[in-house]
Amino acid sequence: MPPKHVAFIEAVEAGPSVRNFVTTTKRTSLTSVFNECVELVASFRAMHLEYAGTYIHAQAQATPGNPSAVGTGGTPFMTYRRKHRDETKKQTV
């Protein structure tokens, strides 16, 4: 991953939690908008998982010995993508 991307992710992780803010303020309108954003990210991740399954996973299955079942980060990408989708869905308030 490019160093600037790593720095951005680290800065976001070090910052305050939007979810905690939404939870502590207990404002219905804020909770609703937050949950809508989480659902949109979850939808994006579900679609990304579907595309990965259709195009990359299918290719790996069609060619014996093809390393396509492993993502660019060295992870088994279908498991990784599913995990992220499921973890995202759990973040609603």
Biopython code that builds the backbone (N, CA, C, O; Angstrom):
import numpy as np
from Bio.PDB.StructureBuilder import StructureBuilder

atoms = [
    (1, "MET", "N", (0.856, -1.170, 0.000)),
    (1, "MET", "CA", (0.000, 0.000, 0.000)),
    (1, "MET", "C", (0.902, 1.233, 0.000)),
    (1, "MET", "O", (1.905, 1.273, 0.713)),
    (2, "PRO", "N", (0.548, 2.226, -0.790)),
    (2, "PRO", "CA", (1.376, 3.443, -0.825)),
    (2, "PRO", "C", (1.454, 4.098, 0.565)),
    (2, "PRO", "O", (0.476, 4.094, 1.312)),
    (3, "PRO", "N", (2.610, 4.654, 0.901)),
    (3, "PRO", "CA", (2.790, 5.265, 2.227)),
    (3, "PRO", "C", (1.743, 6.329, 2.573)),
    (3, "PRO", "O", (1.320, 6.424, 3.725)),
    (4, "LYS", "N", (1.326, 7.119, 1.599)),
    (4, "LYS", "CA", (0.313, 8.149, 1.889)),
    (4, "LYS", "C", (-1.029, 7.514, 2.251)),
    (4, "LYS", "O", (-1.771, 8.061, 3.066)),
    (5, "HIS", "N", (-1.342, 6.374, 1.658)),
    (5, "HIS", "CA", (-2.586, 5.677, 1.994)),
    (5, "HIS", "C", (-2.507, 5.124, 3.416)),
    (5, "HIS", "O", (-3.467, 5.212, 4.181)),
    (6, "VAL", "N", (-1.363, 4.561, 3.755)),
    (6, "VAL", "CA", (-1.143, 4.045, 5.111)),
    (6, "VAL", "C", (-1.279, 5.178, 6.126)),
    (6, "VAL", "O", (-1.922, 5.010, 7.162)),
    (7, "ALA", "N", (-0.682, 6.317, 5.835)),
    (7, "ALA", "CA", (-0.750, 7.473, 6.739)),
    (7, "ALA", "C", (-2.188, 7.945, 6.918)),
    (7, "ALA", "O", (-2.588, 8.305, 8.025)),
    (8, "PHE", "N", (-2.965, 7.945, 5.842)),
    (8, "PHE", "CA", (-4.369, 8.359, 5.927)),
    (8, "PHE", "C", (-5.154, 7.404, 6.821)),
    (8, "PHE", "O", (-5.899, 7.840, 7.698)),
    (9, "ILE", "N", (-4.987, 6.115, 6.601)),
    (9, "ILE", "CA", (-5.696, 5.120, 7.407)),
    (9, "ILE", "C", (-5.315, 5.250, 8.875)),
    (9, "ILE", "O", (-6.180, 5.181, 9.749)),
    (10, "GLU", "N", (-4.051, 5.435, 9.149)),
    (10, "GLU", "CA", (-3.599, 5.596, 10.534)),
    (10, "GLU", "C", (-4.187, 6.848, 11.170)),
    (10, "GLU", "O", (-4.540, 6.835, 12.350)),
    (11, "ALA", "N", (-4.295, 7.924, 10.406)),
    (11, "ALA", "CA", (-4.873, 9.167, 10.930)),
    (11, "ALA", "C", (-6.356, 8.985, 11.246)),
    (11, "ALA", "O", (-6.838, 9.467, 12.271)),
    (12, "VAL", "N", (-7.072, 8.299, 10.378)),
    (12, "VAL", "CA", (-8.498, 8.051, 10.618)),
    (12, "VAL", "C", (-8.673, 7.163, 11.850)),
    (12, "VAL", "O", (-9.526, 7.429, 12.697)),
    (13, "GLU", "N", (-7.864, 6.112, 11.946)),
    (13, "GLU", "CA", (-7.949, 5.217, 13.104)),
    (13, "GLU", "C", (-7.624, 5.930, 14.415)),
    (13, "GLU", "O", (-8.194, 5.598, 15.454)),
    (14, "ALA", "N", (-6.728, 6.891, 14.379)),
    (14, "ALA", "CA", (-6.325, 7.615, 15.588)),
    (14, "ALA", "C", (-7.344, 8.678, 15.992)),
    (14, "ALA", "O", (-7.331, 9.149, 17.129)),
    (15, "GLY", "N", (-8.215, 9.051, 15.077)),
    (15, "GLY", "CA", (-9.190, 10.102, 15.338)),
    (15, "GLY", "C", (-10.363, 9.613, 16.171)),
    (15, "GLY", "O", (-10.423, 8.443, 16.550)),
    (16, "PRO", "N", (-11.292, 10.514, 16.452)),
    (16, "PRO", "CA", (-12.455, 10.147, 17.259)),
    (16, "PRO", "C", (-13.388, 9.199, 16.496)),
    (16, "PRO", "O", (-13.402, 9.189, 15.265)),
    (17, "SER", "N", (-14.151, 8.420, 17.227)),
    (17, "SER", "CA", (-15.089, 7.467, 16.642)),
    (17, "SER", "C", (-16.423, 8.153, 16.349)),
    (17, "SER", "O", (-17.080, 8.667, 17.254)),
    (18, "VAL", "N", (-16.805, 8.155, 15.096)),
    (18, "VAL", "CA", (-18.098, 8.733, 14.712)),
    (18, "VAL", "C", (-19.221, 7.908, 15.335)),
    (18, "VAL", "O", (-20.214, 8.460, 15.809)),
    (19, "ARG", "N", (-19.063, 6.604, 15.333)),
    (19, "ARG", "CA", (-20.096, 5.722, 15.900)),
    (19, "ARG", "C", (-20.310, 6.026, 17.388)),
    (19, "ARG", "O", (-21.450, 6.100, 17.847)),
    (20, "ASN", "N", (-19.225, 6.201, 18.137)),
    (20, "ASN", "CA", (-19.356, 6.537, 19.562)),
    (20, "ASN", "C", (-20.063, 7.874, 19.754)),
    (20, "ASN", "O", (-20.882, 8.022, 20.660)),
    (21, "PHE", "N", (-19.747, 8.845, 18.903)),
    (21, "PHE", "CA", (-20.406, 10.146, 18.987)),
    (21, "PHE", "C", (-21.905, 10.001, 18.749)),
    (21, "PHE", "O", (-22.714, 10.556, 19.492)),
    (22, "VAL", "N", (-22.270, 9.256, 17.713)),
    (22, "VAL", "CA", (-23.688, 9.048, 17.386)),
    (22, "VAL", "C", (-24.390, 8.340, 18.538)),
    (22, "VAL", "O", (-25.511, 8.696, 18.901)),
    (23, "THR", "N", (-23.742, 7.354, 19.102)),
    (23, "THR", "CA", (-24.328, 6.587, 20.205)),
    (23, "THR", "C", (-24.537, 7.446, 21.448)),
    (23, "THR", "O", (-25.567, 7.334, 22.113)),
    (24, "THR", "N", (-23.576, 8.295, 21.763)),
    (24, "THR", "CA", (-23.680, 9.099, 22.985)),
    (24, "THR", "C", (-24.626, 10.284, 22.853)),
    (24, "THR", "O", (-25.217, 10.709, 23.846)),
    (25, "THR", "N", (-24.783, 10.825, 21.649)),
    (25, "THR", "CA", (-25.685, 11.972, 21.496)),
    (25, "THR", "C", (-27.147, 11.569, 21.528)),
    (25, "THR", "O", (-28.007, 12.370, 21.895)),
    (26, "LYS", "N", (-27.440, 10.317, 21.139)),
    (26, "LYS", "CA", (-28.808, 9.774, 21.171)),
    (26, "LYS", "C", (-29.805, 10.636, 20.406)),
    (26, "LYS", "O", (-30.952, 10.796, 20.825)),
    (27, "ARG", "N", (-29.357, 11.192, 19.279)),
    (27, "ARG", "CA", (-30.258, 11.970, 18.423)),
    (27, "ARG", "C", (-30.754, 11.063, 17.303)),
    (27, "ARG", "O", (-29.963, 10.544, 16.514)),
    (28, "THR", "N", (-32.059, 10.880, 17.242)),
    (28, "THR", "CA", (-32.666, 9.968, 16.278)),
    (28, "THR", "C", (-32.280, 10.299, 14.847)),
    (28, "THR", "O", (-31.976, 9.400, 14.063)),
    (29, "SER", "N", (-32.288, 11.576, 14.501)),
    (29, "SER", "CA", (-31.959, 11.962, 13.125)),
    (29, "SER", "C", (-30.508, 11.623, 12.788)),
    (29, "SER", "O", (-30.216, 11.177, 11.678)),
    (30, "LEU", "N", (-29.612, 11.830, 13.728)),
    (30, "LEU", "CA", (-28.199, 11.526, 13.520)),
    (30, "LEU", "C", (-27.988, 10.010, 13.410)),
    (30, "LEU", "O", (-27.230, 9.539, 12.563)),
    (31, "THR", "N", (-28.660, 9.270, 14.265)),
    (31, "THR", "CA", (-28.569, 7.809, 14.217)),
    (31, "THR", "C", (-29.065, 7.281, 12.884)),
    (31, "THR", "O", (-28.460, 6.383, 12.299)),
    (32, "SER", "N", (-30.155, 7.835, 12.412)),
    (32, "SER", "CA", (-30.725, 7.406, 11.135)),
    (32, "SER", "C", (-29.767, 7.644, 9.972)),
    (32, "SER", "O", (-29.572, 6.765, 9.132)),
    (33, "VAL", "N", (-29.175, 8.823, 9.926)),
    (33, "VAL", "CA", (-28.231, 9.155, 8.847)),
    (33, "VAL", "C", (-26.973, 8.290, 8.963)),
    (33, "VAL", "O", (-26.451, 7.816, 7.955)),
    (34, "PHE", "N", (-26.496, 8.089, 10.172)),
    (34, "PHE", "CA", (-25.317, 7.238, 10.375)),
    (34, "PHE", "C", (-25.591, 5.824, 9.859)),
    (34, "PHE", "O", (-24.782, 5.256, 9.125)),
    (35, "ASN", "N", (-26.733, 5.264, 10.249)),
    (35, "ASN", "CA", (-27.074, 3.910, 9.812)),
    (35, "ASN", "C", (-27.235, 3.829, 8.301)),
    (35, "ASN", "O", (-26.871, 2.824, 7.691)),
    (36, "GLU", "N", (-27.770, 4.866, 7.701)),
    (36, "GLU", "CA", (-27.896, 4.896, 6.243)),
    (36, "GLU", "C", (-26.508, 4.854, 5.590)),
    (36, "GLU", "O", (-26.304, 4.144, 4.605)),
    (37, "CYS", "N", (-25.574, 5.604, 6.134)),
    (37, "CYS", "CA", (-24.198, 5.591, 5.606)),
    (37, "CYS", "C", (-23.569, 4.210, 5.752)),
    (37, "CYS", "O", (-22.913, 3.722, 4.832)),
    (38, "VAL", "N", (-23.767, 3.588, 6.898)),
    (38, "VAL", "CA", (-23.219, 2.245, 7.116)),
    (38, "VAL", "C", (-23.825, 1.268, 6.111)),
    (38, "VAL", "O", (-23.114, 0.439, 5.543)),
    (39, "GLU", "N", (-25.130, 1.363, 5.892)),
    (39, "GLU", "CA", (-25.793, 0.465, 4.938)),
    (39, "GLU", "C", (-25.276, 0.683, 3.516)),
    (39, "GLU", "O", (-25.131, -0.274, 2.755)),
    (40, "LEU", "N", (-25.001, 1.926, 3.160)),
    (40, "LEU", "CA", (-24.452, 2.200, 1.826)),
    (40, "LEU", "C", (-23.056, 1.604, 1.666)),
    (40, "LEU", "O", (-22.732, 1.049, 0.616)),
    (41, "VAL", "N", (-22.236, 1.719, 2.699)),
    (41, "VAL", "CA", (-20.901, 1.107, 2.641)),
    (41, "VAL", "C", (-21.042, -0.418, 2.568)),
    (41, "VAL", "O", (-20.315, -1.072, 1.820)),
    (42, "ALA", "N", (-21.968, -0.980, 3.337)),
    (42, "ALA", "CA", (-22.191, -2.430, 3.303)),
    (42, "ALA", "C", (-22.663, -2.873, 1.921)),
    (42, "ALA", "O", (-22.248, -3.925, 1.433)),
    (43, "SER", "N", (-23.524, -2.084, 1.289)),
    (43, "SER", "CA", (-23.987, -2.401, -0.072)),
    (43, "SER", "C", (-22.833, -2.370, -1.059)),
    (43, "SER", "O", (-22.726, -3.237, -1.926)),
    (44, "PHE", "N", (-21.965, -1.367, -0.927)),
    (44, "PHE", "CA", (-20.786, -1.289, -1.789)),
    (44, "PHE", "C", (-19.913, -2.527, -1.594)),
    (44, "PHE", "O", (-19.442, -3.125, -2.562)),
    (45, "ARG", "N", (-19.705, -2.901, -0.342)),
    (45, "ARG", "CA", (-18.845, -4.062, -0.068)),
    (45, "ARG", "C", (-19.476, -5.354, -0.572)),
    (45, "ARG", "O", (-18.769, -6.248, -1.037)),
    (46, "ALA", "N", (-20.797, -5.459, -0.485)),
    (46, "ALA", "CA", (-21.481, -6.643, -1.011)),
    (46, "ALA", "C", (-21.321, -6.722, -2.526)),
    (46, "ALA", "O", (-21.074, -7.796, -3.075)),
    (47, "MET", "N", (-21.462, -5.583, -3.199)),
    (47, "MET", "CA", (-21.297, -5.563, -4.651)),
    (47, "MET", "C", (-19.850, -5.875, -5.033)),
    (47, "MET", "O", (-19.605, -6.598, -5.998)),
    (48, "HIS", "N", (-18.909, -5.340, -4.288)),
    (48, "HIS", "CA", (-17.494, -5.606, -4.544)),
    (48, "HIS", "C", (-17.205, -7.101, -4.372)),
    (48, "HIS", "O", (-16.462, -7.688, -5.159)),
    (49, "LEU", "N", (-17.789, -7.708, -3.347)),
    (49, "LEU", "CA", (-17.638, -9.142, -3.120)),
    (49, "LEU", "C", (-18.225, -9.928, -4.289)),
    (49, "LEU", "O", (-17.632, -10.904, -4.749)),
    (50, "GLU", "N", (-19.383, -9.502, -4.763)),
    (50, "GLU", "CA", (-20.023, -10.171, -5.899)),
    (50, "GLU", "C", (-19.149, -10.084, -7.151)),
    (50, "GLU", "O", (-18.959, -11.079, -7.851)),
    (51, "TYR", "N", (-18.626, -8.905, -7.425)),
    (51, "TYR", "CA", (-17.746, -8.746, -8.592)),
    (51, "TYR", "C", (-16.485, -9.594, -8.449)),
    (51, "TYR", "O", (-16.041, -10.228, -9.406)),
    (52, "ALA", "N", (-15.921, -9.599, -7.259)),
    (52, "ALA", "CA", (-14.716, -10.401, -7.033)),
    (52, "ALA", "C", (-15.018, -11.877, -7.255)),
    (52, "ALA", "O", (-14.219, -12.601, -7.848)),
    (53, "GLY", "N", (-16.169, -12.313, -6.778)),
    (53, "GLY", "CA", (-16.552, -13.709, -6.973)),
    (53, "GLY", "C", (-16.786, -14.047, -8.427)),
    (53, "GLY", "O", (-16.385, -15.109, -8.903)),
    (54, "THR", "N", (-17.435, -13.139, -9.129)),
    (54, "THR", "CA", (-17.749, -13.375, -10.535)),
    (54, "THR", "C", (-16.513, -13.372, -11.407)),
    (54, "THR", "O", (-16.352, -14.243, -12.262)),
    (55, "TYR", "N", (-15.651, -12.417, -11.205)),
    (55, "TYR", "CA", (-14.538, -12.242, -12.132)),
    (55, "TYR", "C", (-13.215, -12.842, -11.668)),
    (55, "TYR", "O", (-12.488, -13.416, -12.479)),
    (56, "ILE", "N", (-12.894, -12.725, -10.408)),
    (56, "ILE", "CA", (-11.583, -13.184, -9.946)),
    (56, "ILE", "C", (-11.653, -14.626, -9.442)),
    (56, "ILE", "O", (-10.841, -15.466, -9.831)),
    (57, "HIS", "N", (-12.618, -14.902, -8.583)),
    (57, "HIS", "CA", (-12.733, -16.248, -8.026)),
    (57, "HIS", "C", (-13.030, -17.265, -9.125)),
    (57, "HIS", "O", (-12.465, -18.359, -9.128)),
    (58, "ALA", "N", (-13.910, -16.910, -10.056)),
    (58, "ALA", "CA", (-14.234, -17.811, -11.169)),
    (58, "ALA", "C", (-12.985, -18.110, -11.996)),
    (58, "ALA", "O", (-12.793, -19.242, -12.440)),
    (59, "GLN", "N", (-12.153, -17.123, -12.203)),
    (59, "GLN", "CA", (-10.903, -17.309, -12.946)),
    (59, "GLN", "C", (-9.982, -18.271, -12.198)),
    (59, "GLN", "O", (-9.356, -19.139, -12.805)),
    (60, "ALA", "N", (-9.905, -18.114, -10.895)),
    (60, "ALA", "CA", (-9.046, -18.989, -10.093)),
    (60, "ALA", "C", (-9.526, -20.432, -10.173)),
    (60, "ALA", "O", (-8.717, -21.359, -10.215)),
    (61, "GLN", "N", (-10.846, -20.621, -10.195)),
    (61, "GLN", "CA", (-11.398, -21.970, -10.262)),
    (61, "GLN", "C", (-11.192, -22.604, -11.634)),
    (61, "GLN", "O", (-11.060, -23.822, -11.746)),
    (62, "ALA", "N", (-11.165, -21.780, -12.671)),
    (62, "ALA", "CA", (-11.053, -22.277, -14.045)),
    (62, "ALA", "C", (-9.636, -22.687, -14.420)),
    (62, "ALA", "O", (-9.443, -23.489, -15.333)),
    (63, "THR", "N", (-8.655, -22.149, -13.730)),
    (63, "THR", "CA", (-7.257, -22.416, -14.073)),
    (63, "THR", "C", (-6.541, -23.038, -12.883)),
    (63, "THR", "O", (-6.234, -22.346, -11.912)),
    (64, "PRO", "N", (-6.269, -24.355, -12.950)),
    (64, "PRO", "CA", (-5.565, -24.997, -11.832)),
    (64, "PRO", "C", (-4.207, -24.329, -11.561)),
    (64, "PRO", "O", (-3.460, -24.004, -12.483)),
    (65, "GLY", "N", (-3.920, -24.141, -10.295)),
    (65, "GLY", "CA", (-2.648, -23.525, -9.919)),
    (65, "GLY", "C", (-2.624, -22.017, -10.056)),
    (65, "GLY", "O", (-1.589, -21.393, -9.823)),
    (66, "ASN", "N", (-3.756, -21.416, -10.434)),
    (66, "ASN", "CA", (-3.828, -19.965, -10.588)),
    (66, "ASN", "C", (-3.838, -19.325, -9.199)),
    (66, "ASN", "O", (-4.674, -19.689, -8.373)),
    (67, "PRO", "N", (-2.941, -18.391, -8.920)),
    (67, "PRO", "CA", (-2.881, -17.767, -7.595)),
    (67, "PRO", "C", (-3.941, -16.686, -7.379)),
    (67, "PRO", "O", (-3.837, -15.916, -6.424)),
    (68, "SER", "N", (-4.955, -16.610, -8.239)),
    (68, "SER", "CA", (-5.950, -15.539, -8.142)),
    (68, "SER", "C", (-6.835, -15.631, -6.912)),
    (68, "SER", "O", (-7.534, -14.669, -6.591)),
    (69, "ALA", "N", (-6.826, -16.768, -6.210)),
    (69, "ALA", "CA", (-7.638, -16.886, -5.000)),
    (69, "ALA", "C", (-7.051, -16.072, -3.858)),
    (69, "ALA", "O", (-7.688, -15.901, -2.819)),
    (70, "VAL", "N", (-5.852, -15.576, -4.048)),
    (70, "VAL", "CA", (-5.187, -14.759, -3.038)),
    (70, "VAL", "C", (-5.131, -13.331, -3.546)),
    (70, "VAL", "O", (-4.719, -13.083, -4.679)),
    (71, "GLY", "N", (-5.548, -12.390, -2.704)),
    (71, "GLY", "CA", (-5.560, -10.989, -3.098)),
    (71, "GLY", "C", (-4.171, -10.382, -3.131)),
    (71, "GLY", "O", (-3.179, -11.031, -2.799)),
    (72, "THR", "N", (-4.121, -9.126, -3.538)),
    (72, "THR", "CA", (-2.836, -8.442, -3.667)),
    (72, "THR", "C", (-2.119, -8.295, -2.330)),
    (72, "THR", "O", (-0.896, -8.161, -2.294)),
    (73, "GLY", "N", (-2.869, -8.319, -1.236)),
    (73, "GLY", "CA", (-2.250, -8.232, 0.086)),
    (73, "GLY", "C", (-1.838, -9.586, 0.639)),
    (73, "GLY", "O", (-1.369, -9.681, 1.773)),
    (74, "GLY", "N", (-2.015, -10.646, -0.168)),
    (74, "GLY", "CA", (-1.645, -11.986, 0.266)),
    (74, "GLY", "C", (-2.719, -12.691, 1.076)),
    (74, "GLY", "O", (-2.473, -13.759, 1.636)),
    (75, "THR", "N", (-3.915, -12.102, 1.143)),
    (75, "THR", "CA", (-5.009, -12.705, 1.900)),
    (75, "THR", "C", (-5.935, -13.475, 0.964)),
    (75, "THR", "O", (-6.001, -13.171, -0.228)),
    (76, "PRO", "N", (-6.657, -14.480, 1.495)),
    (76, "PRO", "CA", (-7.674, -15.145, 0.678)),
    (76, "PRO", "C", (-8.839, -14.162, 0.506)),
    (76, "PRO", "O", (-9.661, -13.997, 1.407)),
    (77, "PHE", "N", (-8.897, -13.520, -0.646)),
    (77, "PHE", "CA", (-9.734, -12.333, -0.800)),
    (77, "PHE", "C", (-11.223, -12.568, -0.603)),
    (77, "PHE", "O", (-11.910, -11.665, -0.124)),
    (78, "MET", "N", (-11.758, -13.737, -0.949)),
    (78, "MET", "CA", (-13.195, -13.958, -0.766)),
    (78, "MET", "C", (-13.528, -13.957, 0.730)),
    (78, "MET", "O", (-14.516, -13.350, 1.143)),
    (79, "THR", "N", (-12.726, -14.622, 1.528)),
    (79, "THR", "CA", (-12.927, -14.642, 2.980)),
    (79, "THR", "C", (-12.773, -13.236, 3.547)),
    (79, "THR", "O", (-13.561, -12.798, 4.386)),
    (80, "TYR", "N", (-11.760, -12.547, 3.082)),
    (80, "TYR", "CA", (-11.462, -11.183, 3.526)),
    (80, "TYR", "C", (-12.613, -10.235, 3.183)),
    (80, "TYR", "O", (-13.045, -9.452, 4.029)),
    (81, "ARG", "N", (-13.101, -10.303, 1.961)),
    (81, "ARG", "CA", (-14.200, -9.422, 1.532)),
    (81, "ARG", "C", (-15.480, -9.722, 2.300)),
    (81, "ARG", "O", (-16.185, -8.801, 2.713)),
    (82, "ARG", "N", (-15.788, -11.001, 2.496)),
    (82, "ARG", "CA", (-16.982, -11.380, 3.263)),
    (82, "ARG", "C", (-16.895, -10.836, 4.689)),
    (82, "ARG", "O", (-17.865, -10.299, 5.223)),
    (83, "LYS", "N", (-15.719, -10.985, 5.291)),
    (83, "LYS", "CA", (-15.502, -10.513, 6.665)),
    (83, "LYS", "C", (-15.762, -9.010, 6.763)),
    (83, "LYS", "O", (-16.436, -8.553, 7.686)),
    (84, "HIS", "N", (-15.233, -8.250, 5.820)),
    (84, "HIS", "CA", (-15.441, -6.800, 5.847)),
    (84, "HIS", "C", (-16.904, -6.431, 5.649)),
    (84, "HIS", "O", (-17.410, -5.530, 6.318)),
    (85, "ARG", "N", (-17.584, -7.108, 4.747)),
    (85, "ARG", "CA", (-19.008, -6.842, 4.534)),
    (85, "ARG", "C", (-19.785, -7.096, 5.821)),
    (85, "ARG", "O", (-20.585, -6.262, 6.243)),
    (86, "ASP", "N", (-19.548, -8.251, 6.445)),
    (86, "ASP", "CA", (-20.283, -8.619, 7.652)),
    (86, "ASP", "C", (-19.967, -7.697, 8.828)),
    (86, "ASP", "O", (-20.866, -7.325, 9.582)),
    (87, "GLU", "N", (-18.702, -7.330, 8.987)),
    (87, "GLU", "CA", (-18.321, -6.411, 10.066)),
    (87, "GLU", "C", (-18.940, -5.032, 9.861)),
    (87, "GLU", "O", (-19.315, -4.367, 10.827)),
    (88, "THR", "N", (-19.046, -4.612, 8.624)),
    (88, "THR", "CA", (-19.651, -3.311, 8.328)),
    (88, "THR", "C", (-21.114, -3.309, 8.738)),
    (88, "THR", "O", (-21.575, -2.363, 9.377)),
    (89, "LYS", "N", (-21.846, -4.351, 8.382)),
    (89, "LYS", "CA", (-23.273, -4.435, 8.721)),
    (89, "LYS", "C", (-23.502, -4.347, 10.229)),
    (89, "LYS", "O", (-24.515, -3.805, 10.672)),
    (90, "LYS", "N", (-22.576, -4.874, 11.010)),
    (90, "LYS", "CA", (-22.715, -4.887, 12.472)),
    (90, "LYS", "C", (-22.500, -3.511, 13.105)),
    (90, "LYS", "O", (-22.724, -3.351, 14.304)),
    (91, "GLN", "N", (-22.078, -2.533, 12.335)),
    (91, "GLN", "CA", (-21.768, -1.214, 12.894)),
    (91, "GLN", "C", (-22.975, -0.291, 13.015)),
    (91, "GLN", "O", (-22.849, 0.819, 13.532)),
    (92, "THR", "N", (-24.148, -0.732, 12.545)),
    (92, "THR", "CA", (-25.323, 0.127, 12.709)),
    (92, "THR", "C", (-25.620, 0.299, 14.197)),
    (92, "THR", "O", (-25.268, -0.545, 15.021)),
    (93, "VAL", "N", (-26.269, 1.401, 14.513)),
    (93, "VAL", "CA", (-26.573, 1.738, 15.906)),
    (93, "VAL", "C", (-28.027, 1.423, 16.181)),
    (93, "VAL", "O", (-28.502, 1.630, 17.298)),
]
sb = StructureBuilder()
sb.init_structure("model")
sb.init_model(0)
sb.init_chain("A")
sb.init_seg("    ")
for serial, (resi, resn, name, xyz) in enumerate(atoms, 1):
    if name == "N":
        sb.init_residue(resn, " ", resi, " ")
    sb.init_atom(name, np.array(xyz, "f"), 0.0, 1.0, " ", f" {name:<3s}", serial, name[0])
structure = sb.get_structure()
